[in-house]
Amino acid sequence: MNKSSLLKMSFVFAATTLLWLKTYIVYKTSFDLKIESWKQEFILFINPLSFLLIIFGIALFINIKKRNRYLIVTSFIVSFVLYANVLYYREFSDFITLPLLFQTSNIKDLHNSIFELLHVTDIFMFVDVLVLYCIMRHRNKGSNEIIYTKKDKRAYFILVTSIALVNLVLAETERPQLLTRTFDREIIVKNIGSYNYHIYDLLLTSKTKAQRAFADSSEFVEIENYIKANYKEPNQDFFDIAKGRNVIIVSMESLQNFVINETINGEEITPFLNEFVKESYYFDNFYHQTGQGKTSDSEFLVENSLYPLGRGAVFFTHSENEYRATPEILKEENYYSAVFHANKKSFWNRDVMYPNLGYDRYFSLIDFDVNENNSIGWGLKDAEFFSQSVDILKTLPQPFYTKFITLTNHFPFVLEEEDKMVDEFTSNSRTVNRYFPTVRYMDEALKDFVELLKQEGIYENSILVFYGDHYGISENHKKAMGEFLGKEMTPFDVVNLQKVPLIIHIPGITDENPLVVSKVSGQIDVKPTLLHLLGIETKNDVHFGADIFSTKKSDLTVLRDGSFITEDYIYTKSICFDKRTGAKTTSSSCEPYEEKVKHELEYSDNIVYGDLLRFYDGTSYNEALTGQ
């Protein structure tokens, strides 16, 4: 490309350069992308360039009068996409996916959370668009009459292709089989850039949309063989000890395990749960395994023992699939099933998903008395929610399987002064500071809930399962969390913070023989564990979890991003850590598990994307359904 061509394309290059530099600055200031070498830094620096040159290069083919307008509008749109990722990353330490954008019914309910994520300095995210506009306004009239020859265009796109190839070659040498690691968005963004990542995400979405149509029973046979080979026999000491009891599950919003038996300014954060675990089976090495679907993902894990998707939420993208969830299984044991959640019934598409999971009734916002005095933040306060729910619960036919989803301990963790029972923490993170009072409030509400169950005569013949649904404090607040925990946070510590409480309480049994179970486990293990406690065999069930009480259960828990935890190691962000010391260890220590982890995530994804459970009749696959 000669000097004349470069001068003619100066405005295109100006638009590209401004957005390129801004993107790199955002990478370094708004995303926590670990860089370990000059080569990785160079890849990160150049990876936005090919996309920007292509998208702005389209201007070379546009009518002269519309060309500059195209450049301005395109710059704004691309900047907005970048900014949307910044906002999402601030809360979830992750990047937006296309399936997530289709969850538009959730957006109107998120206004408080989104407002909390806005910063005054965000205005600078669009300064380059203003600069570009000023350049356009002050260009001399002759510059608007530039004609690009075929030779100019050819030279331009040869340059673009060269840059893209250099980026891909460097990325592939740095991270072999890069584009097969669909569950690790950080790795993909680091190597091909945030914009190319969205193109890649679009291709993946198109591929998965077609996957169901082309799926057949042969795909399920391989998965079925894998699941049967990994089945773990129940521990007979615990099998059927809760047979015939009512099941009461509580999804404890954003509750992480580190608060159990912890204090703030000398005050217990969870005084009720601290005592409750002493009368229960308490699993202190239990992890949430959610993805972008957060609470809905935890529900999917707990009731299906399948992994959530790496992109979007199953509740939205595959709500009409065939599933074999716990409510449906218990229906065969004459259980009545219901969900209690004082939120809009369409949030997370629950009104569509719940019937498909086998639920008989969903008590949503319209079934509760919600007003300004008894609600805050996301809706009905937990204490009032439990009180109104028990009034309904006592009218249900027994035995029942019920699930209660709390709300008060939800980001941005807002609470009225009269409801605060502990002080806020003091740090530069409002999220961390406000987390502890809302946790303490939920703990008190749980105490009142158990008392109400006792008063109504429901408690004695029930099994209570309390679990944390997902993290409350994301990785972006690790500095403040480090201050609270008194340590400098590493990726090892971040994974440890993904532990959430699992508490199983069986009156007359666990209060007499409580246990602390430290076996590595996760939400995917709840379904087989609960069914075995109820005396229901799961040998022919399709699930990836294992009964936590089984003496043959392996110490391996897989997180949705590909991280995993074993008895001795934690693997995350391509680093293997020794659990005893928290220090990095040789990658060979974790390598024996990597293939199994990859298979588990892929098999589970194939079940969901291909709707493969339609080929399963409960004991074996059904060839007659092939191709339906």
C-alpha positions as CSV (number, residue, x, y, z in Angstrom):
1,M,0.0,0.0,0.0
2,N,1.6,3.3,-1.1
3,K,1.7,6.7,0.6
4,S,-1.1,8.0,-1.7
5,S,-3.4,5.2,-0.7
6,L,-2.7,5.6,3.0
7,L,-3.5,9.3,2.8
8,K,-6.8,8.7,1.0
9,M,-7.8,6.2,3.8
10,S,-6.7,8.5,6.7
11,F,-10.2,8.9,8.1
12,V,-10.8,5.1,8.1
13,F,-7.4,4.6,9.8
14,A,-8.3,7.4,12.3
15,A,-11.6,5.6,13.3
16,T,-9.7,2.3,13.5
17,T,-6.9,3.7,15.6
18,L,-9.1,5.5,18.1
19,L,-11.2,2.5,18.8
20,W,-8.2,0.1,18.8
21,L,-6.4,2.1,21.4
22,K,-9.6,2.5,23.5
23,T,-10.2,-1.3,23.4
24,Y,-6.7,-2.0,24.5
25,I,-7.0,0.5,27.4
26,V,-10.3,-1.2,28.4
27,Y,-8.6,-4.6,28.3
28,K,-6.0,-3.3,30.8
29,T,-8.3,-1.4,33.1
30,S,-11.7,-3.0,33.0
31,F,-11.0,-6.7,32.4
32,D,-8.9,-9.0,34.6
33,L,-7.0,-10.7,31.8
34,K,-3.9,-12.5,33.1
35,I,-0.8,-11.9,30.9
36,E,2.2,-14.0,31.5
37,S,4.6,-13.1,28.7
38,W,5.4,-10.4,26.1
39,K,3.9,-12.6,23.5
40,Q,0.6,-12.7,25.2
41,E,0.7,-9.0,25.7
42,F,1.4,-8.5,22.0
43,I,-1.5,-10.7,21.0
44,L,-3.8,-8.8,23.3
45,F,-2.6,-5.5,21.8
46,I,-3.2,-6.5,18.1
47,N,-6.3,-8.7,18.5
48,P,-8.9,-5.9,18.0
49,L,-7.2,-4.7,14.9
50,S,-8.3,-7.1,12.2
51,F,-12.0,-6.8,13.1
52,L,-11.9,-3.0,13.3
53,L,-10.1,-2.8,9.9
54,I,-12.7,-5.0,8.4
55,I,-15.8,-3.3,9.8
56,F,-14.5,0.2,9.0
57,G,-13.1,-1.0,5.7
58,I,-16.7,-1.5,4.5
59,A,-16.7,2.3,4.2
60,L,-14.5,2.0,1.1
61,F,-17.5,0.5,-0.7
62,I,-20.0,3.0,0.4
63,N,-21.3,6.1,-1.4
64,I,-19.2,9.2,-0.7
65,K,-22.0,11.1,1.0
66,K,-22.8,8.2,3.4
67,R,-19.3,7.1,4.1
68,N,-18.4,9.4,7.0
69,R,-21.8,8.8,8.6
70,Y,-21.2,5.1,8.5
71,L,-17.9,5.4,10.2
72,I,-19.4,7.5,13.0
73,V,-22.4,5.2,13.6
74,T,-20.3,2.1,13.4
75,S,-17.8,3.5,15.9
76,F,-20.6,4.3,18.3
77,I,-22.2,0.8,17.9
78,V,-18.9,-1.0,18.5
79,S,-18.1,1.2,21.4
80,F,-21.5,0.4,22.9
81,V,-20.9,-3.4,22.6
82,L,-17.5,-2.9,24.3
83,Y,-19.2,-0.8,27.1
84,A,-21.9,-3.5,27.5
85,N,-19.2,-6.0,28.1
86,V,-17.6,-3.7,30.7
87,L,-20.8,-3.4,32.6
88,Y,-21.5,-7.1,32.5
89,Y,-17.9,-7.9,33.5
90,R,-18.1,-5.6,36.6
91,E,-20.6,-7.9,38.2
92,F,-20.0,-11.3,36.7
93,S,-16.3,-11.3,35.7
94,D,-17.4,-12.7,32.3
95,F,-18.3,-11.6,28.8
96,I,-21.7,-11.3,27.2
97,T,-22.9,-14.1,24.9
98,L,-25.5,-14.0,22.2
99,P,-28.0,-16.3,24.0
100,L,-27.8,-13.9,27.0
101,L,-29.0,-11.0,24.8
102,F,-32.2,-12.9,24.0
103,Q,-33.2,-12.8,27.7
104,T,-34.9,-9.5,27.2
105,S,-37.7,-10.3,29.6
106,N,-35.2,-10.0,32.4
107,I,-33.8,-6.6,31.6
108,K,-36.7,-4.5,32.9
109,D,-36.3,-6.2,36.3
110,L,-32.6,-5.5,36.4
111,H,-32.7,-1.7,36.5
112,N,-31.4,-1.4,40.1
113,S,-28.6,-3.7,39.5
114,I,-27.5,-2.0,36.3
115,F,-27.7,1.4,37.8
116,E,-25.3,0.2,40.6
117,L,-22.7,-0.8,38.0
118,L,-22.6,2.6,36.3
119,H,-19.6,4.9,36.9
120,V,-19.2,8.6,36.2
121,T,-16.0,8.0,34.3
122,D,-17.9,5.8,31.9
123,I,-18.5,8.8,29.7
124,F,-15.0,8.5,28.5
125,M,-16.0,5.2,26.8
126,F,-17.5,7.4,24.0
127,V,-15.0,10.2,23.8
128,D,-13.3,8.8,20.7
129,V,-16.7,8.9,18.9
130,L,-16.9,12.6,19.7
131,V,-13.3,13.1,18.5
132,L,-14.1,11.3,15.3
133,Y,-17.1,13.5,14.7
134,C,-15.0,16.6,15.2
135,I,-12.5,15.4,12.7
136,M,-15.2,14.8,10.2
137,R,-16.6,18.3,10.7
138,H,-13.3,20.0,10.2
139,R,-12.1,18.0,7.2
140,N,-11.8,20.2,4.1
141,K,-14.4,19.8,1.5
142,G,-12.1,18.1,-1.0
143,S,-11.5,15.1,1.3
144,N,-15.1,14.1,0.9
145,E,-14.6,13.5,-2.8
146,I,-11.9,10.9,-2.4
147,I,-12.4,7.9,-4.7
148,Y,-11.0,4.6,-3.8
149,T,-9.7,2.5,-6.7
150,K,-9.9,-1.3,-6.9
151,K,-6.1,-1.3,-6.3
152,D,-6.6,0.7,-3.0
153,K,-9.3,-1.7,-1.8
154,R,-7.3,-4.8,-2.7
155,A,-4.2,-3.4,-0.9
156,Y,-6.3,-2.6,2.1
157,F,-7.8,-6.0,2.5
158,I,-4.5,-7.7,1.9
159,L,-3.2,-5.8,4.9
160,V,-6.2,-6.8,6.9
161,T,-5.9,-10.4,6.0
162,S,-2.2,-10.4,6.9
163,I,-2.9,-8.9,10.3
164,A,-5.7,-11.5,11.0
165,L,-3.5,-14.4,10.0
166,V,-0.6,-13.2,12.2
167,N,-3.1,-12.9,15.1
168,L,-4.5,-16.4,14.5
169,V,-1.1,-18.0,14.1
170,L,0.3,-16.4,17.2
171,A,-2.8,-17.3,19.2
172,E,-2.7,-20.9,18.0
173,T,0.9,-21.3,19.0
174,E,0.2,-19.7,22.4
175,R,-3.0,-21.8,23.0
176,P,-3.3,-24.9,20.8
177,Q,-6.9,-25.9,19.9
178,L,-8.0,-22.5,21.0
179,L,-11.4,-22.5,19.4
180,T,-12.4,-25.8,20.9
181,R,-12.3,-24.2,24.4
182,T,-15.8,-22.8,24.1
183,F,-16.2,-22.8,27.9
184,D,-13.3,-20.6,28.5
185,R,-14.3,-17.1,27.2
186,E,-11.4,-15.3,28.9
187,I,-8.8,-17.4,26.9
188,I,-10.7,-16.7,23.6
189,V,-10.9,-13.0,24.3
190,K,-7.3,-12.8,25.2
191,N,-6.3,-14.4,22.0
192,I,-8.7,-13.3,19.2
193,G,-10.2,-10.2,20.9
194,S,-13.6,-9.3,22.3
195,Y,-15.1,-8.3,18.9
196,N,-14.0,-11.5,17.1
197,Y,-15.2,-13.4,20.1
198,H,-18.7,-12.1,19.4
199,I,-18.4,-13.3,15.8
200,Y,-17.3,-16.7,17.1
201,D,-20.1,-16.7,19.6
202,L,-22.6,-16.1,16.7
203,L,-21.2,-19.0,14.8
204,L,-21.5,-21.2,17.9
205,T,-25.1,-20.1,18.4
206,S,-26.0,-21.0,14.8
207,K,-24.3,-24.4,15.2
208,T,-26.1,-25.3,18.4
209,K,-29.5,-24.2,17.0
210,A,-29.0,-26.8,14.3
211,Q,-27.8,-29.5,16.7
212,R,-31.2,-30.7,17.8
213,A,-32.4,-31.2,14.2
214,F,-29.5,-33.4,13.3
215,A,-29.3,-35.3,16.7
216,D,-30.1,-39.0,16.8
217,S,-30.0,-41.8,19.4
218,S,-26.5,-42.9,18.5
219,E,-25.2,-39.7,20.2
220,F,-27.0,-40.7,23.4
221,V,-25.7,-44.2,23.4
222,E,-22.1,-43.0,24.0
223,I,-23.2,-40.7,26.8
224,E,-25.4,-43.4,28.4
225,N,-22.4,-45.7,28.5
226,Y,-20.3,-43.1,30.1
227,I,-22.9,-42.3,32.7
228,K,-23.5,-46.0,33.6
229,A,-19.7,-46.6,33.8
230,N,-19.5,-43.7,36.3
231,Y,-22.5,-44.6,38.4
232,K,-21.8,-44.8,42.2
233,E,-23.8,-47.1,44.4
234,P,-25.5,-45.5,47.3
235,N,-24.3,-45.8,50.9
236,Q,-26.8,-48.2,52.5
237,D,-26.3,-46.4,55.9
238,F,-28.0,-43.4,54.4
239,F,-30.3,-44.9,51.7
240,D,-34.0,-44.3,52.4
241,I,-33.5,-42.6,55.8
242,A,-35.9,-39.9,54.8
243,K,-38.3,-42.1,52.8
244,G,-41.8,-40.7,52.4
245,R,-41.0,-37.3,54.0
246,N,-42.0,-33.9,52.6
247,V,-39.1,-32.2,50.8
248,I,-38.4,-28.5,51.5
249,I,-35.6,-27.0,49.5
250,V,-34.4,-23.4,50.0
251,S,-32.3,-21.7,47.4
252,M,-30.4,-19.1,49.5
253,E,-29.7,-16.2,47.3
254,S,-26.0,-15.3,46.8
255,L,-24.9,-17.1,49.9
256,Q,-21.2,-18.1,49.9
257,N,-19.8,-20.5,52.5
258,F,-17.1,-18.2,53.9
259,V,-19.7,-16.4,56.0
260,I,-20.6,-19.5,58.0
261,N,-19.0,-19.2,61.5
262,E,-17.6,-15.8,60.5
263,T,-18.0,-12.5,62.3
264,I,-17.9,-8.8,61.5
265,N,-17.0,-6.4,64.3
266,G,-17.5,-9.3,66.8
267,E,-21.0,-10.1,65.6
268,E,-21.9,-13.5,64.0
269,I,-23.0,-13.0,60.4
270,T,-25.1,-16.2,60.3
271,P,-25.9,-17.1,64.0
272,F,-28.9,-19.3,63.0
273,L,-27.1,-21.3,60.3
274,N,-24.0,-21.7,62.6
275,E,-26.3,-23.6,65.1
276,F,-28.4,-25.3,62.4
277,V,-25.3,-27.0,60.8
278,K,-24.6,-28.6,64.2
279,E,-27.9,-30.4,63.9
280,S,-27.6,-31.3,60.2
281,Y,-25.5,-32.9,57.5
282,Y,-23.3,-29.9,56.6
283,F,-21.2,-30.1,53.4
284,D,-18.3,-27.6,53.8
285,N,-16.5,-28.4,50.6
286,F,-19.5,-27.9,48.3
287,Y,-19.3,-25.7,45.2
288,H,-21.8,-23.8,43.0
289,Q,-21.3,-24.7,39.4
290,T,-23.5,-22.1,37.7
291,G,-22.8,-20.2,34.5
292,Q,-24.5,-17.2,33.0
293,G,-27.9,-18.4,34.2
294,K,-27.0,-17.8,37.8
295,T,-30.0,-18.8,40.1
296,S,-31.8,-20.6,37.2
297,D,-28.6,-22.5,36.5
298,S,-28.4,-23.6,40.1
299,E,-32.0,-24.9,39.9
300,F,-31.1,-26.8,36.7
301,L,-28.1,-28.4,38.3
302,V,-29.8,-29.3,41.6
303,E,-32.9,-30.9,39.9
304,N,-31.4,-32.4,36.8
305,S,-27.8,-33.2,37.7
306,L,-26.8,-31.8,34.3
307,Y,-24.3,-29.0,33.8
308,P,-25.7,-25.6,32.8
309,L,-24.7,-24.3,29.4
310,G,-21.5,-22.3,29.0
311,R,-23.4,-19.6,27.0
312,G,-26.8,-18.2,28.1
313,A,-29.3,-19.9,30.4
314,V,-30.9,-23.3,29.8
315,F,-34.1,-21.9,31.2
316,F,-34.3,-19.6,28.2
317,T,-32.6,-21.4,25.4
318,H,-33.9,-24.9,25.9
319,S,-36.9,-24.7,28.1
320,E,-39.0,-27.0,25.9
321,N,-36.5,-29.9,26.0
322,E,-37.4,-33.2,27.5
323,Y,-35.9,-33.5,31.0
324,R,-36.1,-36.1,33.8
325,A,-36.0,-33.7,36.8
326,T,-36.5,-34.5,40.5
327,P,-40.1,-33.2,40.6
328,E,-41.1,-35.5,37.7
329,I,-39.4,-38.5,39.3
330,L,-41.1,-37.9,42.7
331,K,-44.5,-37.6,41.0
332,E,-44.2,-41.3,40.4
333,E,-44.0,-41.6,44.2
334,N,-47.2,-39.6,44.6
335,Y,-45.5,-36.3,45.5
336,Y,-47.1,-33.0,44.8
337,S,-44.6,-30.4,43.7
338,A,-44.5,-26.6,44.0
339,V,-42.2,-23.6,43.7
340,F,-42.4,-20.5,45.8
341,H,-40.8,-17.3,44.5
342,A,-42.1,-13.8,44.9
343,N,-40.9,-12.6,41.6
344,K,-42.6,-12.2,38.2
345,K,-43.4,-15.6,36.8
346,S,-41.6,-14.9,33.5
347,F,-38.3,-14.0,35.1
348,W,-35.7,-16.5,33.9
349,N,-38.6,-18.0,31.8
350,R,-39.6,-20.0,34.8
351,D,-43.3,-20.1,33.9
352,V,-42.3,-22.1,30.8
353,M,-39.5,-24.2,32.3
354,Y,-41.2,-25.3,35.6
355,P,-44.0,-27.4,34.0
356,N,-41.4,-29.1,31.8
357,L,-39.5,-30.1,35.0
358,G,-42.6,-31.7,36.3
359,Y,-43.8,-29.0,38.8
360,D,-47.5,-29.0,39.6
361,R,-47.7,-25.4,40.7
362,Y,-45.6,-22.2,40.7
363,F,-46.5,-19.6,43.3
364,S,-45.1,-16.4,41.8
365,L,-45.5,-12.7,42.5
366,I,-49.3,-12.7,41.8
367,D,-49.8,-15.1,44.7
368,F,-48.2,-12.9,47.3
369,D,-49.2,-9.7,49.0
370,V,-46.4,-7.3,48.0
371,N,-46.3,-3.6,48.9
372,E,-43.9,-0.8,49.6
373,N,-43.8,-1.7,53.3
374,N,-42.8,-5.4,53.0
375,S,-40.5,-5.2,50.0
376,I,-37.1,-3.9,49.0
377,G,-34.6,-4.2,46.2
378,W,-35.7,-7.2,44.1
379,G,-39.1,-7.6,45.9
380,L,-40.7,-9.2,48.9
381,K,-38.4,-9.3,51.9
382,D,-37.4,-12.9,52.9
383,A,-39.1,-12.8,56.3
384,E,-42.5,-11.8,54.8
385,F,-41.9,-14.2,51.9
386,F,-41.5,-17.2,54.2
387,S,-44.5,-16.1,56.4
388,Q,-46.9,-15.9,53.4
389,S,-45.4,-19.1,51.9
390,V,-46.0,-21.2,54.9
391,D,-49.7,-20.2,54.9
392,I,-49.9,-21.7,51.4
393,L,-47.6,-24.6,52.2
394,K,-49.8,-26.0,55.0
395,T,-52.7,-26.4,52.5
396,L,-50.7,-28.5,50.0
397,P,-51.3,-32.3,49.6
398,Q,-48.7,-34.4,51.2
399,P,-46.1,-35.7,50.6
400,F,-44.9,-32.6,48.8
401,Y,-41.7,-31.5,47.1
402,T,-41.3,-27.8,47.4
403,K,-38.7,-25.2,46.6
404,F,-38.3,-21.7,48.0
405,I,-36.2,-19.0,46.3
406,T,-35.1,-16.1,48.5
407,L,-34.6,-12.5,47.2
408,T,-33.3,-10.1,49.8
409,N,-29.6,-11.1,49.7
410,H,-29.4,-10.1,46.0
411,F,-27.0,-7.7,44.4
412,P,-26.8,-4.7,45.0
413,F,-27.6,-5.8,48.6
414,V,-29.8,-3.0,49.6
415,L,-31.4,-3.1,53.1
416,E,-33.4,-0.6,55.2
417,E,-31.7,0.6,58.4
418,E,-34.3,-1.0,60.7
419,D,-33.5,-4.4,59.2
420,K,-29.8,-4.3,59.7
421,M,-28.5,-6.5,62.5
422,V,-24.8,-6.2,61.8
423,D,-22.6,-3.4,60.5
424,E,-21.4,-3.0,57.0
425,F,-17.8,-3.7,56.2
426,T,-15.5,-0.8,55.5
427,S,-13.7,-1.0,52.1
428,N,-13.7,0.7,48.7
429,S,-16.3,-1.8,47.5
430,R,-19.9,-0.9,48.3
431,T,-20.9,-4.4,47.1
432,V,-18.7,-6.1,49.7
433,N,-19.6,-3.6,52.4
434,R,-23.4,-4.1,52.0
435,Y,-23.2,-7.9,51.6
436,F,-23.0,-8.8,55.3
437,P,-26.1,-7.0,56.6
438,T,-28.3,-8.7,53.9
439,V,-26.8,-12.1,54.6
440,R,-27.5,-11.5,58.3
441,Y,-31.1,-10.6,57.4
442,M,-31.6,-13.7,55.4
443,D,-30.2,-15.8,58.2
444,E,-32.8,-14.4,60.6
445,A,-35.5,-15.1,58.0
446,L,-34.4,-18.7,57.7
447,K,-34.6,-19.0,61.5
448,D,-38.2,-17.7,61.5
449,F,-39.1,-20.0,58.6
450,V,-38.0,-23.1,60.5
451,E,-39.9,-22.0,63.6
452,L,-43.0,-21.5,61.4
453,L,-42.6,-25.0,60.0
454,K,-42.5,-26.4,63.6
455,Q,-45.6,-24.3,64.6
456,E,-47.6,-25.6,61.7
457,G,-46.7,-29.3,62.3
458,I,-44.8,-29.6,59.0
459,Y,-41.2,-29.7,60.3
460,E,-41.1,-33.2,61.9
461,N,-42.1,-35.2,58.8
462,S,-39.9,-33.2,56.4
463,I,-36.3,-33.2,55.0
464,L,-34.9,-29.6,54.7
465,V,-32.3,-28.9,52.1
466,F,-30.7,-25.5,52.2
467,Y,-28.1,-24.5,49.5
468,G,-26.4,-21.4,48.3
469,D,-27.3,-20.8,44.6
470,H,-24.2,-18.9,43.4
471,Y,-21.6,-16.4,44.5
472,G,-22.7,-13.0,45.8
473,I,-19.3,-11.2,45.5
474,S,-17.7,-11.6,42.1
475,E,-14.0,-11.7,41.3
476,N,-14.0,-8.0,40.5
477,H,-14.2,-7.3,44.3
478,K,-11.2,-9.5,45.3
479,K,-9.3,-6.5,46.7
480,A,-12.0,-5.8,49.2
481,M,-12.5,-9.5,49.9
482,G,-8.8,-9.7,50.5
483,E,-9.1,-7.0,53.1
484,F,-12.0,-8.9,54.9
485,L,-10.2,-12.3,54.8
486,G,-6.8,-10.8,55.6
487,K,-5.0,-12.1,52.6
488,E,-4.0,-11.2,49.0
489,M,-6.4,-12.9,46.7
490,T,-5.1,-15.3,44.0
491,P,-7.0,-17.4,41.5
492,F,-6.7,-20.2,44.0
493,D,-8.6,-18.2,46.6
494,V,-11.2,-17.0,44.1
495,V,-12.1,-20.7,43.3
496,N,-12.3,-21.4,47.1
497,L,-14.8,-18.6,47.4
498,Q,-17.1,-20.4,45.0
499,K,-18.0,-22.7,47.9
500,V,-21.6,-22.3,48.9
501,P,-23.3,-24.0,51.9
502,L,-25.3,-27.2,51.5
503,I,-27.2,-28.2,54.6
504,I,-29.5,-31.3,54.8
505,H,-31.6,-31.4,58.0
506,I,-33.7,-34.4,58.8
507,P,-35.6,-34.0,62.2
508,G,-35.0,-36.9,64.5
509,I,-32.0,-38.1,62.5
510,T,-29.5,-35.4,61.8
511,D,-30.0,-33.6,65.1
512,E,-29.1,-36.8,66.9
513,N,-26.2,-37.7,64.6
514,P,-25.0,-34.5,62.8
515,L,-22.1,-34.8,60.3
516,V,-19.7,-32.4,58.6
517,V,-19.0,-33.9,55.2
518,S,-15.8,-32.5,53.6
519,K,-15.8,-34.6,50.4
520,V,-15.4,-32.4,47.3
521,S,-18.9,-32.0,45.8
522,G,-21.1,-29.6,43.9
523,Q,-24.7,-28.7,43.1
524,I,-24.7,-31.4,40.4
525,D,-24.5,-34.0,43.2
526,V,-27.7,-32.9,45.0
527,K,-30.2,-34.8,42.8
528,P,-28.8,-38.4,43.4
529,T,-28.0,-37.6,47.0
530,L,-31.5,-36.5,47.8
531,L,-33.2,-39.3,45.8
532,H,-31.1,-41.9,47.7
533,L,-32.0,-40.3,51.0
534,L,-35.7,-40.7,49.9
535,G,-35.1,-44.3,49.0
536,I,-35.3,-43.9,45.3
537,E,-32.7,-45.7,43.1
538,T,-31.0,-43.7,40.4
539,K,-29.1,-46.4,38.5
540,N,-31.1,-45.9,35.4
541,D,-31.3,-42.1,35.7
542,V,-29.2,-39.8,33.4
543,H,-27.1,-37.6,35.6
544,F,-23.5,-36.5,36.0
545,G,-23.5,-36.0,39.7
546,A,-23.0,-38.7,42.4
547,D,-24.4,-39.4,45.8
548,I,-22.1,-37.5,48.1
549,F,-22.5,-40.2,50.8
550,S,-21.4,-42.9,48.4
551,T,-18.1,-44.4,49.5
552,K,-17.1,-44.7,45.9
553,K,-17.7,-41.0,44.9
554,S,-14.7,-39.5,43.4
555,D,-13.3,-36.2,44.8
556,L,-13.8,-34.2,41.6
557,T,-16.0,-31.2,41.1
558,V,-16.2,-29.5,37.7
559,L,-17.0,-25.8,37.4
560,R,-18.8,-24.4,34.3
561,D,-15.7,-22.5,33.1
562,G,-13.6,-25.6,33.0
563,S,-12.0,-25.1,36.4
564,F,-12.1,-28.1,38.6
565,I,-11.4,-29.2,42.2
566,T,-10.0,-32.5,43.4
567,E,-9.0,-33.7,46.9
568,D,-5.5,-32.4,46.4
569,Y,-5.6,-29.8,43.6
570,I,-7.5,-26.8,42.2
571,Y,-7.2,-26.1,38.5
572,T,-8.2,-22.7,37.1
573,K,-7.1,-20.2,34.5
574,S,-4.8,-22.9,33.1
575,I,-2.9,-23.1,36.4
576,C,-2.7,-26.1,38.8
577,F,-2.6,-25.3,42.5
578,D,-1.7,-27.5,45.4
579,K,-4.7,-27.3,47.9
580,R,-2.5,-27.8,50.9
581,T,-0.2,-24.8,50.2
582,G,-2.2,-22.7,47.7
583,A,0.9,-22.6,45.6
584,K,1.2,-23.3,41.9
585,T,2.4,-26.8,41.2
586,T,3.3,-28.7,38.0
587,S,0.6,-28.9,35.4
588,S,1.2,-32.7,35.2
589,S,-0.6,-33.0,38.6
590,C,-3.8,-31.8,37.1
591,E,-3.5,-33.3,33.6
592,P,-5.0,-36.7,34.5
593,Y,-8.4,-35.0,35.2
594,E,-8.5,-32.6,32.2
595,E,-9.9,-35.1,29.7
596,K,-12.6,-36.3,32.0
597,V,-13.6,-32.7,32.7
598,K,-13.8,-31.9,29.0
599,H,-15.9,-35.0,28.3
600,E,-18.3,-34.2,31.2
601,L,-19.0,-30.7,30.0
602,E,-19.3,-31.8,26.3
603,Y,-21.6,-34.7,27.0
604,S,-23.9,-32.6,29.2
605,D,-24.0,-29.9,26.5
606,N,-24.8,-32.4,23.9
607,I,-27.7,-33.7,25.9
608,V,-29.1,-30.2,26.1
609,Y,-28.3,-28.9,22.6
610,G,-29.5,-32.1,21.0
611,D,-32.5,-32.6,23.3
612,L,-31.2,-36.2,23.7
613,L,-33.4,-37.2,26.6
614,R,-36.2,-37.5,24.1
615,F,-34.5,-40.7,23.1
616,Y,-34.5,-42.1,26.6
617,D,-37.4,-44.0,28.2
618,G,-36.0,-44.2,31.7
619,T,-34.0,-47.4,31.2
620,S,-32.5,-47.3,27.7
621,Y,-32.6,-45.1,24.5
622,N,-35.6,-45.4,22.2
623,E,-34.5,-45.9,18.6
624,A,-38.1,-45.2,17.4
625,L,-37.7,-41.6,18.4
626,T,-34.5,-41.1,16.3
627,G,-34.7,-38.0,14.2
628,Q,-37.8,-36.6,15.8
